[in-house]
Amino acid sequence: MKIRSTGVFAFVALLLAAAVASAADDAAAFASKEEFGAFMQGYYKDPRPERVESAMRFVAGSDLMTAENTGRMMQTSFSCLFGRHPEKRDAWKKAIATLPEPARTYFHVAMESNPVNLFLDTPTAPEKNDMSWGCFFITGDVGYVQDVIAAMKDLGERKDMWRYLTASSAQWSLAGISRDDDKVRSELENAAKGSDKELASAARDALTKSAGELRESTIAVIRAQKEAGIWK
């Protein structure tokens, strides 16, 4: 069985790997996914709106816009990015108009959409966590981190596979990202001390266990449910 959640961490992995990417000239085209990932991951700490047009052109020429595991997340990330710089809206709309299809429509939707509506239009699925991470890295708004933390409430789910996979991917993405981002770690520590015992336990596991350990636990649950004939 090929599980769609194997791509859940696709953007997060891209961002974490981007730590090795070198800085580029502001107006230069992006040379790799690693460089692009470094730009997106570091945006809330080092906003560089002068590189956004190059970022759009990079996405338009890659599979990030069309891939099932990254397309919706990337569109939401740019919607959050466009919303952060209303003063750039007219210039970016002109840049979008010069893009070929389907990129022109893709970025037009990102420009004209409220990120809240993009989230509401997305069913509970692991990609929703990636959407939250994408907007967090752009804005630094910990509300998006809190949404990922809240998703862990379904770790005990054993009937609805996608609810469980959303919860488990939330946990192991938090485990990985909290190692490198103080804001994320702080929110996770707060959750670990919260009144919701199940959520607090999940947060403590994310703080003390590696992403790899948590993924292995997820695989074990999936295997058991499949052997029991509950999940197909």
C-alpha positions in Angstrom: 0.0 0.0 0.0 1.4 3.4 -1.0 0.4 5.8 1.8 -0.1 9.4 0.8 1.4 10.4 4.1 4.8 9.4 2.9 4.8 12.7 1.2 3.5 14.6 4.2 7.0 15.5 5.3 8.0 16.4 1.7 8.0 20.1 2.3 9.3 19.9 5.8 12.1 17.6 4.6 12.9 20.1 1.9 13.0 22.9 4.4 15.3 21.0 6.8 17.6 20.0 4.1 17.8 23.6 3.0 20.0 24.5 5.9 23.0 23.6 3.8 22.0 25.9 0.9 24.1 29.0 0.4 22.9 32.5 0.1 22.1 33.9 -3.4 21.9 37.3 -4.9 18.5 38.9 -4.2 17.4 39.0 -7.8 19.0 35.8 -9.0 17.0 32.8 -10.1 16.8 29.9 -7.7 19.2 27.1 -8.7 17.8 24.2 -6.7 15.0 23.1 -4.4 17.5 23.3 -1.5 18.1 27.0 -2.2 14.4 27.6 -2.6 13.6 25.7 0.6 16.1 27.8 2.5 14.4 31.0 1.3 10.9 29.8 2.3 12.0 28.3 5.6 13.9 31.4 6.7 11.3 33.9 5.5 9.8 34.9 8.8 13.2 35.6 10.2 14.7 37.1 7.1 12.0 38.4 4.8 13.2 39.1 1.3 10.3 40.2 -0.8 12.6 41.2 -3.6 13.1 37.5 -4.3 9.4 36.5 -4.5 9.1 36.9 -8.2 12.1 34.6 -8.7 10.5 32.2 -6.2 7.3 32.1 -8.3 9.2 31.4 -11.5 11.1 28.6 -9.8 7.9 27.0 -8.6 6.3 27.5 -12.0 9.1 25.5 -13.6 9.3 22.7 -11.1 7.0 19.9 -9.9 6.3 21.7 -6.6 3.2 23.3 -8.1 1.7 20.1 -9.6 2.8 17.3 -7.3 0.0 15.9 -5.1 2.1 16.2 -2.0 3.2 19.8 -2.4 0.8 21.6 -4.7 -1.9 22.7 -2.2 0.7 23.5 0.5 2.8 25.6 -1.8 -0.2 27.6 -3.0 -1.2 28.3 0.6 2.3 29.3 1.5 2.3 31.9 -1.2 -1.1 33.1 -0.2 0.3 33.8 3.3 3.4 35.4 1.7 1.3 37.7 -0.5 -0.8 38.6 2.5 2.3 39.6 4.4 3.2 42.3 1.9 0.1 44.1 0.7 2.3 46.9 -0.6 3.8 44.5 -3.2 0.4 43.3 -4.4 0.2 45.3 -7.6 3.8 44.5 -8.6 3.3 40.8 -8.0 0.0 40.7 -9.8 1.9 42.1 -12.9 4.6 39.4 -12.5 1.9 36.7 -12.2 0.3 37.9 -15.4 3.6 37.2 -17.3 3.7 33.5 -16.1 2.7 30.7 -18.4 -0.3 28.6 -17.6 -1.1 26.8 -15.4 1.2 28.8 -13.1 -0.6 32.0 -13.9 -3.9 30.7 -12.6 -2.2 28.9 -9.7 -0.6 32.0 -8.3 -3.7 34.2 -9.1 -5.7 31.9 -6.8 -3.0 32.2 -4.2 -3.1 36.0 -4.5 -6.9 36.3 -4.4 -7.6 33.7 -1.7 -7.7 34.1 2.0 -5.5 31.4 3.5 -8.2 30.7 6.0 -10.5 29.6 3.2 -7.8 27.4 1.7 -7.5 25.6 5.0 -11.3 25.3 5.3 -11.5 23.8 1.8 -8.9 21.1 2.6 -10.2 18.0 4.3 -8.5 16.5 7.3 -5.4 15.0 5.8 -1.7 15.0 6.4 -1.1 17.8 3.8 -3.0 20.2 6.1 0.0 20.0 8.5 2.3 20.9 5.6 0.0 23.9 4.8 0.3 25.0 8.4 4.1 24.7 8.4 4.4 26.6 5.1 2.4 29.5 6.5 4.3 29.4 9.8 7.7 29.6 8.0 6.4 32.6 6.0 4.8 34.5 8.9 6.2 33.3 12.2 2.6 33.1 13.5 2.6 30.5 16.2 -1.1 30.0 15.6 -0.1 27.7 12.7 2.1 25.7 15.1 -0.8 25.4 17.5 -2.9 24.0 14.7 -0.3 21.3 14.1 -0.2 20.5 17.8 -4.0 20.3 18.0 -3.9 17.7 15.2 -2.2 15.3 17.5 -5.5 14.8 19.4 -6.3 11.9 17.0 -3.3 9.8 17.7 -5.6 7.2 19.3 -7.8 7.0 16.3 -8.0 3.5 14.8 -11.0 3.7 12.5 -10.4 6.7 10.3 -7.0 6.2 8.7 -6.6 9.7 7.5 -7.4 11.2 10.8 -4.7 9.0 12.4 -2.2 9.8 9.7 -2.8 13.5 10.1 -2.2 13.2 13.8 0.9 11.1 13.5 2.5 13.3 10.8 1.8 16.3 13.1 3.7 14.6 15.9 6.8 13.6 13.9 7.0 16.9 12.1 6.8 18.7 15.4 9.6 16.5 16.7 11.8 17.4 13.8 11.2 21.1 13.5 11.2 21.8 17.2 14.9 20.8 17.3 15.7 23.8 15.0 13.1 26.4 15.8 12.8 28.0 19.3 9.2 29.2 18.6 8.1 25.7 17.8 9.8 24.2 20.8 8.3 26.8 23.1 4.8 26.0 21.9 5.4 22.3 22.2 6.7 22.7 25.7 3.6 24.7 26.6 1.4 21.9 25.2 3.4 19.3 27.2 2.3 21.2 30.4 -1.3 21.7 29.3 -4.4 20.3 30.9 -5.3 18.0 28.1 -3.6 14.8 29.2 -3.6 13.0 25.9 -2.3 16.1 24.0 0.3 16.8 26.7 1.6 13.2 26.5 1.8 13.5 22.7 3.7 16.7 23.0 6.2 15.2 25.5 6.8 12.3 23.1 7.5 14.9 20.3 10.0 16.6 22.6 11.8 13.5 23.7 11.6 11.1 20.7 13.2 11.5 17.3 11.1 11.9 14.2 12.4 8.6 13.0 11.2 6.8 16.2 7.8 8.3 15.8 7.5 7.4 12.1 8.4 3.8 13.1 5.5 3.8 15.6 3.2 5.0 12.9 4.3 2.2 10.5 3.6 -0.3 13.3 0.1 1.0 13.8 -0.6 0.9 10.1 0.7 -2.6 9.8 -1.5 -3.8 12.7 -4.6 -2.1 11.4 -4.1 -3.6 7.9 -3.5 -7.1 9.3 -6.7 -6.7 11.3 -8.5 -5.8 8.1 -9.6 -2.4 9.4 -7.6 -0.3 7.0 -7.2 -1.2 3.4 
